[in-house]
Amino acid sequence: MGVYDMDFQKELQERVAYTEKVIGTYLPKEEGFQKSLLEAMNYSFLAGGKRLRPLLMLECYRMFGGSGQIVEPFMAAQEMIHTYSLVHDDLPAMDNDLYRRGKKTTHAVYGEAMAILAGDGLLNFAFETACKAFSAGTDPDAEARAGRVGGALKILAEKAGIYGMIGGQAVDVEAEKQKLRLDGEKLLFIHAHKTAALIESAMMIGARLAGADEKAVKELEKAGYCIGVAFQIQDDILDITSTLEELGKPVGSDEKNEKLTYVSVYGMEKAVQDVEKLSKQALDILRSGRERNVFLEELVVSLITRRK
């Protein structure tokens, strides 16, 4: 896969900073009787992170010629949904982690009840935020814009819901609770839905908002699947091979919680091989279309070879 030069790293930092600035403008003001809830929501959202999903969305939007502000509310909404899933994932009833991205998790700071509400708040506020795209930008064709926004909302809801991320989380929780021995099919279902679904969503929405045709959107769904599953397998690998300082959360938490992962089911060697295979499949898709985004391709490789 190779190591990327300083030019890419500099460009990545600049684009992440831009993404951070955009999504930060959509956070709620910390005021009113529910101020503690809003503080917990913002604490969770601003705790750092790669901003991978909104960045992927923006790059796919640009790849198909998008240039307006219609994508910005969806960038924020996508990250809010991802953040809420992490807040709930860290809860004592789930992974029971006290650190995330090098900081104390939301329930460790605000208590379990407020953390649950913060997650609920982020999920609901995400859709409220995404709806702002109906009036974003200066597109003269209001009907066409409404169609693109409506299509993007449908993707977001499906990929985040019971047939997407939440469905994957439910199967994962059930397997852990019952100490089931997962076969390859069920483990892949968990990774595909719990992790890959939101990456698929980000890439598909970016293309959809830019006016890409259905075939192109479907191709990005396939690429997002490969990227998402590879990303999760790499996460499983890093839970064993990384350090607290590198990863920003306790290493070995999967093993501590007797969590079934790709590495525990298939072993380290196959996990590494499958990350490589899925990465190649994703890149082949991205390079085969009429529209190309070299930065996006480099970004995909950097994600798969990451150490944190």
N, C-alpha and C positions, 0 to 999 in steps of 0.2 A: 504494500500500500504506500509506503514511503513516508517521509517526514516533510511537512510543509514549510516553505520558506517564510521569512519574516514579512514579506509583502502580503501573503495571505493572512498571517496572524494579525497584522496591523489593520487590514481591511475588515477582518472578522470583529476585532475590538470596536472599530468605528460603527459597523452595522449593528452590533449588539447594543452599543450605547444609544444609537438612534432608536432602535426598537424599544429600549428601556424608557426613553424619553416619551415616545408615543403612547405606550400602554399606561405609563404613570399618570397621564393627564385624565384618565377615566376613573381613577379611584374615588371613592366617596369621601366627603369631608367628615372629619371626626367631630361631630357636634350632635346636640340633642340628647334626649334621655337614653337613647341607645348608643351613646358614644363609646362605651366599652366594647360593644360588638363591632363597631366600625374600626376601632383601634386594633382589635384582634384580626379582623379581615385584612387590614393594611399591613399589619406586622407579618402576617403569613405571606402576603403578596410581595412584600419588599425584602424578604429574607434572602434574596439573591437567586441564583439559578442561571442556567444557560440561555434562557429565553428562546429555546430551540423551536418551539411550536409557532410562536408569532413570527420568528425570523424565517422559518420555512414557508409560512403563509405569504409573507411579503415577497420573498424571492420567487415563488411560483406566480404570484400576481404580476411581478415585473417581467417574468419570463414570457408571459402572454400579452405583454404590452400595456398592462395596467399602470396608470400614473396618477389617479385621483386619490381622494381621502376615504373613499368608500370602504377600503380594506381596514382602516385603522380601528374602528370599533370592534371589528371581528378579531383583530390581533389581540386586543385587550381581553375580549370575552373568552377567547381560546385559552389564554394564560390564566384567567380566573378559574376556569373549569379545571385545568390541570392543578392549580394550587389547591383548590378545595379537595381534590382527590388525595393530595399528599397530606393535608391536614387530617382527614379522616383515616388515611392509611397509617398515620403515626399514633393513633389513639390506642389506649390500653387494650381495647377489645380487638384491635387488629394487630399491628406489628409492635406496639408498645415501645416506640423509639423516643428517646429524650432529646436527640440532636438531629438536625437536618440542615445541610448546607453550612455546617460549622456553627450554627446557632441553636439555642434551645427551641424545641418544637412548640407549636401553639398551645397544646394542652399543658405543657410543662410550665408555661408562663401565665396563661389565663385560666387554667383549670379545664377539666374535661367537658363540662357542660357548655362553657362559652366557646370552646374549640369546635364542638359539634355545631353550634349555632353559626360560628364564623364560616364553617364549610358550607352550611346551608345557605348562608347569606351570599357567599361568593358564587355559588351555582345559580341562584336566582338573579343576582345582579348581573351576571354574565349575559343572560338573555335580554335583560333590560338595556344593557350596554350595546349589544349587537343590533338591537332594533334602531339605534341611532343612525345606522348606515342608510336607513330609508331616506334620511334628509341630509346625508353627508355629501360633500362635493357639489359640483355644478353641472352634472350631466343633464343636458337639455331633454333627453328622452326619459321622462319620469317613469313611464310604463316599463321600459327595458330595465331600468335600474331596479325597480320594484321586483321584477322577475328574477334578477340576479341575486338580490338580497334574500328573497323568499327561498330560492334554491339553496343558498348558503346556510340559512337558518335550518332548513330541513336536514342538511348534512350534519351540522353541528349537533342537533338534537339526537339524531340517530346514532352517531358515533360516540356520543357521551352517555347514551341511555342504556336501557336493559338489553338491547341487542348489540351494544358496544362495550364501552369501558365498565359500566356498572355490572353488566352481565359477566364480564371476565373476572371482576372483583368478587362477585358472588360465588362463582365456581371455585375460585382460589380459597376463599374463606371456608367454604363447605369441605373442601379437600383437607385443609389444615385441621379443622375441627374434628373430622372423622378419621384423621390420620390415614387417608386413603393412599394407596400406592398408585401414583399417576402413571398412565400409559402415555406414550408420545403424543397421541391425538388430543387428549385432554390438556396436557401441558401446553401444547401449541395453541389450543383454544384460549387458554388463559393469557398467554403472551400476546396473541393476536388481538384480543379484545381489551385486556387491561392496559396494555401499553401502546400497541401499534394503532389502535383505532383513532386516538387523538392526533397521531402524526399523519395518518391518512386524511383525517378531517382538515388539518391545517393546510396540507398541500392541495386538496380538492377545492377548498373554499377559496384559496388564493387564485386558482385557475378559473373557478366559476365566476368570481367577481370581476375578473378581467375579460370575461366573455368567451372563454375557451369552449370548444364544442364538447359534446358528451363523451366522445371517444377519447379525447385528450384527458378529460377529468378522470375517466376510468383507468387510464394508463398511470396517472399519478396515484390513484388509489392502490394499484399494484406495487408501485415503487414505495409508497408510504408503508405498506404492509412489510416489505422486505427490510426497510430501514428500521421500522419499529421493533420487529422481532429481533433483528441483529442488535439493536440498541439494548433491549432487555437482556439478551444473552450476555452481552458485554457487561451489563450491570451486575449480573449474577457472578461473572468472572471476577470483577473488581471487588465484590464483597469478600472474596477470598484472598486476592492478591494485593489489594491496595492498603493504604493506611488511613487513620482517622484524619490526618492533616491533608492528605490528597483528596479523599472522598468527601469530607465535610460531614460525615455521619459515622456512627460506630461500624467498624468492619466486623464481619462475622455474625451480624445480627440475624441473618437468614439461618445460619447453623444453630445459633442460640435458641431461636424460636422453632427449631426443627422444621423450617420452611422448605418446601419442595421447590427446587430450582432446576434449571436446565443442566447445571453442573452436577447436582446431586443425582439426577436421573440418568444422564448420559456420560458423565465424566468430563474432565477438563479438555482432553484432546479433541473430542468431537465438538464440544462447545466452541473452541477456537476455530475449528474447520468450518463450522456452520456460519459463524460470523463472517468469515471470508466469503463463503458461497453466496450468502444473502446480500452482502455488500455489492458483489459483482453483478448480481441480478438487478439490483436497484440502479446501479450506474449504467448498465446496458439499456434500461428503459429510458433513463434521463437523456442518454446520448443518441437514442434512436429517433427522437421526434424532430420535427422541423424547427421547433423553437429550442434553443440551447441557453443554459445559464451556467457558465463555467464556475462561477463562485459557488453556486448551489452544489455542483458536483464535488468540488473541493470540500465543501462543508460536510457533505455526507461522509466522505472518507475520514475527516477529522473526528467526527462523532464516533465512528466505529473503532478508531485507534486511540481513543482518549484514555487517560489514566484517572479521570475523576468525573 
